[in-house]
Amino acid sequence: MELPNVLREALEEELKGASQQALLSAAEKISLRYRSRSGGLYIQNRQEALAYALSRMPATFGAVQKALSYTLEALEGMPEEKKTFEAPVSLLDMGAGTGAAVWAASELLELSSVTCLEYAPAMRETGQSLLRHGKGVLEKARWKSIDLVSGPVEEKADLVVASYMLNEMDRASRLQVAEKAWQAAEKLLLIIEPGTPEGYGVLRDIRRALSERGAYVLAPCPHQGDCPISETDWCHFSCRVQRSRLHKMAKSGDAPYEDEKFSYLAFVKEEPLKKEGARILRHPYIGKGYVKLELCGKDGILQKTLSKRDGELYKSARKKDWGDWLEF
Ligand SMILES: C[S@@+](CC[C@H](N)C(=O)[O-])C[C@H]1O[C@@H](n2cnc3c(N)ncnc32)[C@H](O)[C@@H]1O
């Protein structure tokens, strides 16, 4: 996964004249605030917003793009007569930050309108400025300053995305904002969180709350029941992000890529028709003449070993990866 060229060039443009040392120390400040859960604005000035864009945006872009592509694939299983079957054309990004989710969604969807809600001025200004380098709907994106906890969300869109945002709030605020996001979503709500036990815990909690409000899980889950994953484990996926020269500089490392772990949930308004099969929960183990898979299916977690005797299913499983849907 790589950032689109326009976005990479836009970042380079925005970073012209910024000192590497200042960016590294801004990144360190942000990460300290996140680690200590200081509350309030985690990103407080342009330098910090640029440091976020440089060091985190490639990973959040990659995670949103991957989660959305799994979601759109699951949407294909919806009955055609249902309204939610049609691909979303309007996007509302809640807690948009520097706009990673907008860039990611625009790679996969033919968007005709984009609205970004964000309360940190430096993030808003940087996100807006980056999007102006994009074409059409990107440069025309509407930005609104709003505290999602205290303010009403008046906007509605086919697709509402909240990426790497809800974990920044206390539980009561998070459930309140998740409910606002659900109300704002006309077709689809996609929430992405870090692929950690905490990030997964946030999603598990939201899943219960929104299910009681009539939301149906479209992806990654194969069913609407309680998550069968044990309390000591967590459902998450991974995406490999290529590091550009600037990205390496921001991370003070030479590794050509990084693996971003993320958890996600996509909700729809009508009960989805799921394809037969199961979600692959870990990297498949490929042995000589066989493949071992850990899957989440309609009846819970299952281990499956497929070999040449399984014919087409074995061939298909060998091409699949962690996070994919295996039809059988
Ligand atoms: C970690 S950043 C994620 C940004 C972006 N969604 C991404 O995936 O890269 C979280 C963003 O949520 C915003 N945010 C957090 N709480 C908010 C609130 N109560 N109202 C509006 N924005 C909020 C923060 O200012 C920050 O820009």
The ligand as a Tripos MOL2 file, in Angstrom:
@<TRIPOS>MOLECULE
LIG
   27    29     1     0     0
SMALL
NO_CHARGES

@<TRIPOS>ATOM
      1 C1         -5.6200   10.1100   15.6250 C.3       1 LIG1
      2 S1         -6.4210   11.3860   14.7740 S.3       1 LIG1
      3 C2         -7.0860   10.4970   13.3850 C.3       1 LIG1
      4 C3         -7.2690   11.3970   12.2130 C.3       1 LIG1
      5 C4         -7.7980   10.7100   10.9550 C.3       1 LIG1
      6 N1         -9.1460   10.2630   11.1150 N.3       1 LIG1
      7 C5         -6.9010    9.5640   10.5550 C.2       1 LIG1
      8 O1         -7.3870    8.4310   10.5040 O.co2     1 LIG1
      9 O2         -5.7210    9.7980   10.2760 O.co2     1 LIG1
     10 C6         -7.8960   11.7000   15.6850 C.3       1 LIG1
     11 C7         -8.5950   12.9630   15.2370 C.3       1 LIG1
     12 O3         -9.8680   13.0560   15.8670 O.3       1 LIG1
     13 C8        -10.0570   14.4090   16.2700 C.3       1 LIG1
     14 N2        -10.9920   14.4480   17.4020 N.ar      1 LIG1
     15 C9        -10.8520   13.8260   18.5960 C.ar      1 LIG1
     16 N3        -11.8710   14.1380   19.3970 N.ar      1 LIG1
     17 C10       -12.6930   14.9750   18.7060 C.ar      1 LIG1
     18 C11       -13.8940   15.6510   19.0090 C.ar      1 LIG1
     19 N4        -14.4580   15.5470   20.2000 N.pl3     1 LIG1
     20 N5        -14.4580   16.4080   18.0540 N.ar      1 LIG1
     21 C12       -13.8660   16.5410   16.8270 C.ar      1 LIG1
     22 N6        -12.7190   15.9530   16.4920 N.ar      1 LIG1
     23 C13       -12.1290   15.1600   17.4140 C.ar      1 LIG1
     24 C14        -8.6530   14.8410   16.6750 C.3       1 LIG1
     25 O4         -8.5100   16.2540   16.7220 O.3       1 LIG1
     26 C15        -7.7910   14.2070   15.6170 C.3       1 LIG1
     27 O5         -7.6400   15.0080   14.4920 O.3       1 LIG1
@<TRIPOS>BOND
     1     1     2 1
     2     2     3 1
     3     2    10 1
     4     3     4 1
     5     4     5 1
     6     5     6 1
     7     5     7 1
     8     7     8 2
     9     7     9 1
    10    10    11 1
    11    11    12 1
    12    11    26 1
    13    12    13 1
    14    13    14 1
    15    13    24 1
    16    14    15 ar
    17    14    23 ar
    18    15    16 ar
    19    16    17 ar
    20    17    18 ar
    21    17    23 ar
    22    18    19 1
    23    18    20 ar
    24    20    21 ar
    25    21    22 ar
    26    22    23 ar
    27    24    25 1
    28    24    26 1
    29    26    27 1
@<TRIPOS>SUBSTRUCTURE
     1 LIG1         1 GROUP 0 **** ****
